[in-house]
Amino acid sequence: MTISGFFLQINRNSADLVSSASCSSVLQEAVASSSSESEMVCPHAAAPSCHGKLTLIAAGLLVGGAAIGYFIGQKLAKNKARCNHHVKLNTDKVVDTVDIEDVGEKKAYCRCWKSKKWPLCDGSHTAHNKESGDNVGPLVVKGKPAPAES
């Protein structure tokens, strides 16, 4: 029997640690040393808590690992879902108002949240589109043409 085939079991009567063979390794030895007519019996069948404990430990590890993976995934998804990483982060909502008279002939407004001249577009969407495969561009607002002089 190998060292990895052993595990420690707490003896409830004396609270001593006793080294005992695991169910699978004992069964393997029984099969190897007995004839095919004999019946295989788990040596821990009299103590049903052995298999129950192992099942609970396995289920606990599975559920715990799934929960940890879920919470890590949620945390990472929240960080990636955010599109605004540097414009007015201290406010609940970014709102800018522009009067049409202030537009002049034409202005381009950023829609990718990457512009360093916010709210005006500085062309940062080009690098963003190459990096992410997105197709975002600016909002172009045209003002009223100046009246022709006669």
Stockholm file with secondary structure:
# STOCKHOLM 1.0

chainA/1-150         MTISGFFLQINRNSADLVSSASCSSVLQEAVASSSSESEMVCPHAAAPSCHGKLTLIAAGLLVGGAAIGYFIGQKLAKNKARCNHHVKLNTDKVVDTVDIEDVGEKKAYCRCWKSKKWPLCDGSHTAHNKESGDNVGPLVVKGKPAPAES
#=GR chainA/1-150 SS CCGGGEEEEECTTTCCEEEEECHHHHHHHHHHHSCTTSCCCCTTTTCTHHHHHHHHHHHHHHHHHHHHHHHHHHHHHHHHHCCCSSSSTTSSSCCCCCCGGGTCSEEEECSSSCCTTTTBCCSTHHHHHHHHCCCCCCEEEECCCCCCCC
#=GC SS_cons         CCGGGEEEEECTTTCCEEEEECHHHHHHHHHHHSCTTSCCCCTTTTCTHHHHHHHHHHHHHHHHHHHHHHHHHHHHHHHHHCCCSSSSTTSSSCCCCCCGGGTCSEEEECSSSCCTTTTBCCSTHHHHHHHHCCCCCCEEEECCCCCCCC
//
